[in-house]
């Protein structure tokens, strides 16, 4: 019996030693396994940005769960969408109309975005310049609905070629889109067109800075087949929308008038009267330089107080002192545009 007990005790000792060695080995290998897992996680490819194809089950209610009043900023409010046509529940063409996709109609499928722990910026169309979507892809959401009337020429317009996004000019989460109001539209355009901002501050301009005109009265911002995206096929036809009395036909026409208004006038502003490119008689002398006529270039002697006569032709309206019907005349004796 003593021999049996001795053998049994030795067996227990050996078994305990084996367990201790195994536990120690496992403990020693644990940090290595953790380091290996961390290395694999670090080397794993980052999940690429994308919206996926699944929409949320609750639509806008899911969005408002996070994008509430506490998420609003000084320039953005989530609830602002309900104050403009996009948020009209009774309009079947609006995103929030019957059967509409609500927020996801513009921002894209949001199921992946709403998943806890997802890459928020890389899973939704936020319409910002830092979006993972290109300008063309962001604009595509707008053009799905807004592709009729004046927007048919967007794909050949200068704004599209300049990689301008719709949201660079338009604001959606607001009751009033500034670019669609006379008081605020010029300021939106002037953010890029700074030279035109300066022109409209000159002495002679179209009344844009007084809120009586806006840029879109002459230009089509969404595209036009004419030069400078004018609302009409030619510059003259655009001018005639307001200056109908210059259209004609007239018995005695002045050639530059029927050819191109910009030969004499600058559209946005001038330091000279009537938005003229140059002051008369210099403007007239570009074409009219007949010898012996008062349109011959004058010197300082012809100015008031000078030794030469004829200074009346350089004062007031200059050439138009006599040729008052400079845009054309219907008078039988108006060949010289004097009546």
C-alpha positions in Angstrom: 0.0 0.0 0.0 2.9 2.4 0.8 4.3 1.7 -2.7 0.9 2.5 -4.3 0.6 5.7 -2.3 4.1 6.8 -3.3 3.4 6.2 -7.0 0.1 8.1 -6.7 1.7 11.1 -5.0 4.5 11.2 -7.7 1.8 11.1 -10.4 0.0 14.1 -8.8 3.3 16.0 -8.6 4.1 15.3 -12.2 0.6 16.2 -13.4 0.7 19.5 -11.4 4.0 20.4 -12.9 2.7 19.7 -16.4 -0.4 22.0 -15.8 1.9 24.8 -14.5 4.1 24.6 -17.5 1.1 24.7 -19.8 -0.5 27.7 -18.1 2.8 29.5 -18.2 3.2 28.7 -21.9 -0.3 30.0 -22.5 0.3 33.2 -20.5 3.5 33.8 -22.4 1.8 33.3 -25.8 -1.1 35.7 -25.0 0.7 39.0 -25.5 2.1 37.7 -28.8 -1.4 36.7 -29.9 -2.7 40.2 -29.0 0.1 41.9 -30.8 -0.6 39.7 -33.9 -4.3 40.6 -33.8 -3.4 44.3 -33.5 -1.0 44.1 -36.4 -3.7 42.4 -38.5 -6.2 45.1 -37.6 -3.8 47.8 -38.5 -2.9 46.2 -41.8 -6.6 45.6 -42.7 -7.8 47.9 -45.6 -9.8 50.9 -44.4 -13.4 50.6 -45.3 -13.9 52.8 -48.5 -16.4 55.6 -48.3 -19.8 55.0 -49.8 -23.5 55.3 -49.1 -24.5 51.8 -49.9 -27.9 51.0 -51.4 -30.2 50.5 -48.3 -32.6 53.2 -47.2 -33.6 53.7 -43.6 -36.9 52.2 -42.4 -38.3 55.4 -40.8 -37.0 58.0 -43.3 -36.7 61.5 -41.9 -37.6 60.4 -38.4 -34.3 58.5 -38.3 -32.4 61.5 -39.5 -34.1 63.9 -37.0 -33.1 61.5 -34.2 -29.6 62.9 -34.5 -29.9 66.1 -36.6 -32.1 68.0 -34.1 -32.1 71.5 -32.8 -28.9 70.8 -30.8 -27.1 70.0 -34.0 -28.1 73.3 -35.6 -25.5 76.1 -36.3 -25.7 79.8 -37.1 -25.9 79.1 -40.8 -27.7 75.7 -40.9 -30.9 74.4 -39.4 -32.4 71.0 -40.1 -35.9 72.2 -39.7 -35.3 74.8 -42.4 -36.1 72.3 -45.1 -39.8 72.3 -44.0 -40.0 76.1 -44.7 -39.4 75.8 -48.5 -40.9 73.9 -51.4 -38.7 70.8 -50.8 -40.5 70.1 -47.5 -44.1 70.5 -48.7 -46.0 67.3 -47.8 -48.8 67.9 -50.3 -46.6 68.4 -53.3 -46.1 65.1 -55.1 -43.0 66.4 -56.8 -41.3 67.4 -53.5 -38.9 65.1 -51.6 -41.3 65.1 -48.7 -44.4 64.7 -50.8 -46.5 61.5 -50.9 -44.2 58.5 -51.6 -41.1 60.7 -51.5 -37.8 59.5 -50.0 -37.7 62.6 -47.8 -34.1 63.4 -46.7 -32.7 60.5 -48.6 -34.1 61.8 -51.9 -31.2 64.3 -51.8 -28.7 62.9 -49.4 -28.8 59.3 -50.7 -29.5 56.0 -49.0 -28.9 56.5 -45.3 -29.0 53.0 -43.7 -25.3 52.7 -43.6 -24.9 56.3 -42.4 -27.4 55.6 -39.5 -25.5 52.5 -38.4 -23.8 52.9 -35.0 -20.1 53.3 -35.4 -20.1 54.0 -39.2 -17.9 56.5 -40.8 -20.5 59.3 -40.9 -18.7 61.7 -43.3 -18.0 58.9 -45.7 -21.4 57.4 -45.9 -23.7 60.2 -46.9 -24.0 63.0 -49.5 -23.5 66.1 -47.4 -23.3 68.5 -50.4 -20.2 70.0 -48.9 -16.8 70.6 -50.6 -15.2 68.0 -48.4 -17.6 65.3 -49.6 -16.2 62.0 -50.9 -18.5 62.5 -53.9 -17.4 64.6 -56.9 -19.1 67.8 -57.8 -20.8 66.1 -60.8 -22.1 63.3 -58.5 -23.4 65.9 -56.0 -25.1 67.9 -58.7 -26.7 64.7 -60.1 -29.0 64.5 -57.1 -30.3 68.0 -57.9 -30.6 67.4 -61.7 -32.7 64.3 -61.1 -35.6 66.7 -60.5 -34.3 70.1 -61.7 -33.5 69.4 -65.4 -36.3 71.2 -67.2 -36.6 74.8 -68.6 -33.6 76.9 -68.0 -31.5 74.0 -66.6 -31.4 72.1 -69.9 -28.2 73.9 -70.8 -26.3 73.2 -67.6 -24.0 70.6 -69.0 -22.6 73.1 -71.6 -22.5 76.1 -69.3 -19.5 77.9 -67.9 -20.5 77.2 -64.3 -20.5 73.5 -64.9 -17.2 73.6 -66.7 -15.8 75.5 -63.7 -16.8 72.6 -61.4 -19.4 74.7 -59.6 -21.8 72.8 -57.3 -25.5 73.7 -57.0 -25.0 74.3 -53.3 -22.2 76.8 -54.0 -25.0 79.2 -54.8 -28.2 77.6 -53.4 -29.2 77.0 -49.8 -31.8 74.3 -49.2 -32.3 74.2 -45.4 -33.6 77.8 -45.3 -37.0 79.5 -45.8 -35.6 81.8 -48.4 -32.9 81.0 -50.9 -30.8 84.1 -51.2 -30.0 83.6 -54.8 -33.7 83.8 -55.7 -34.4 87.2 -54.2 -33.6 90.6 -55.7 -32.1 92.0 -52.6 -29.6 89.2 -52.0 -28.9 87.5 -55.3 -26.1 90.0 -56.5 -24.1 89.3 -53.3 -24.2 85.5 -54.1 -22.9 86.2 -57.6 -20.3 88.7 -56.4 -18.6 86.0 -54.3 -17.0 84.9 -57.5 -17.5 87.8 -59.9 -15.5 90.4 -58.0 -14.8 92.6 -61.0 -18.5 93.0 -61.6 -19.0 94.0 -58.0 -16.6 96.9 -58.5 -18.2 97.9 -61.8 -21.6 98.2 -60.2 -20.2 100.7 -57.8 -19.2 103.1 -60.6 -21.1 106.4 -61.4 -23.1 105.0 -64.3 -24.5 101.5 -63.9 -27.6 99.4 -64.2 -29.5 99.7 -60.9 -28.3 96.3 -59.4 -27.0 97.8 -56.2 -30.3 99.5 -55.6 -32.3 96.2 -55.7 -34.1 97.1 -59.0 -32.3 94.6 -61.1 -30.5 91.3 -60.5 -27.9 89.4 -62.5 -30.4 86.8 -63.7 -32.4 89.6 -65.5 -29.7 89.4 -68.2 -27.8 86.1 -67.5 -29.0 82.5 -67.3 -26.8 81.0 -64.5 -27.8 77.4 -65.4 -26.6 77.7 -69.0 -27.3 79.3 -72.3 -26.2 78.8 -75.9 -25.3 82.5 -76.2 -22.1 84.3 -75.1 -21.8 85.1 -71.4 -24.8 82.9 -70.7 -27.2 85.7 -71.8 -30.9 85.0 -71.5 -31.4 85.8 -75.2 -29.5 84.5 -78.3 -27.6 87.8 -78.7 -26.5 90.7 -76.6 -28.8 93.2 -78.5 -31.8 91.0 -78.0 -31.0 90.9 -74.3 -30.8 94.7 -74.1 -34.0 95.1 -76.1 -35.9 93.3 -73.3 -35.7 96.6 -71.4 -34.6 99.1 -74.1 -37.3 98.3 -76.6 -37.2 101.8 -78.1 -33.8 101.0 -79.5 -35.0 97.9 -81.3 -36.3 99.6 -84.5 -36.8 99.2 -87.4 -35.8 102.8 -88.0 -35.7 104.8 -91.2 -32.1 106.0 -90.5 -30.1 103.5 -88.6 -26.8 103.9 -86.8 -24.7 100.9 -87.8 -23.2 100.1 -84.4 -26.6 100.1 -82.7 -28.0 97.3 -84.9 -24.6 95.4 -84.8 -23.6 95.3 -81.1 -24.6 97.5 -78.2 -21.2 96.8 -76.5 -19.4 98.7 -79.3 -20.4 101.9 -77.4 -21.7 100.7 -74.0 -20.3 98.6 -71.2 -23.0 96.5 -69.5 -22.0 96.5 -65.8 -20.8 100.0 -65.1 -18.7 102.9 -66.3 -17.3 106.1 -65.0 -18.8 107.9 -68.0 -22.4 108.9 -68.6 -24.8 106.3 -70.1 -22.3 103.4 -69.5 -20.2 104.5 -72.4 -16.9 102.8 -73.2 -15.2 106.1 -73.9 -16.1 109.8 -73.6 -17.3 111.7 -76.7 -15.9 112.8 -79.0 -13.2 110.1 -78.6 -15.9 107.4 -78.8 -17.3 108.8 -82.0 -13.9 109.4 -83.5 -13.2 105.7 -83.5 -15.3 105.6 -86.7 -15.9 109.2 -87.6 -12.8 111.3 -88.4 -13.9 113.3 -91.4 -11.5 116.2 -92.0 -13.0 119.7 -91.6 -15.8 118.4 -89.3 -16.0 119.2 -85.6 -15.4 115.5 -85.0 -11.7 116.0 -85.8 -9.6 115.4 -82.7 -9.2 118.5 -80.6 -6.3 119.8 -78.6 -6.1 121.6 -75.3 -6.5 124.9 -77.1 -10.1 124.0 -77.9 -11.1 123.7 -74.3 -12.8 126.6 -72.5 -10.2 129.4 -72.1 -8.0 128.1 -74.9 -7.0 130.0 -78.0 -8.9 127.9 -80.6 -12.6 128.1 -81.2 -15.2 125.3 -81.3 -15.0 124.4 -77.7 -18.8 123.9 -77.7 -18.2 120.6 -79.5 -16.3 119.2 -76.5 -18.8 120.3 -73.8 -22.0 118.7 -72.5 -23.0 115.9 -74.9 -20.2 116.7 -77.4 -21.2 115.1 -80.7 -24.7 114.4 -79.4 -25.2 118.2 -79.0 -26.1 118.1 -82.6 -26.5 114.3 -83.4 -29.1 113.8 -80.7 -30.7 110.7 -82.3 -27.6 108.6 -82.0 -29.5 105.3 -81.9 -31.4 106.0 -85.1 -34.0 108.3 -86.5 -37.4 108.0 -88.2 -37.5 111.7 -89.3 -37.4 112.2 -93.1 -34.6 114.6 -92.7 -32.8 112.5 -90.1 -30.0 111.1 -92.3 -27.4 112.7 -90.1 -29.2 111.5 -86.9 -29.7 115.2 -85.9 -33.6 114.9 -85.6 
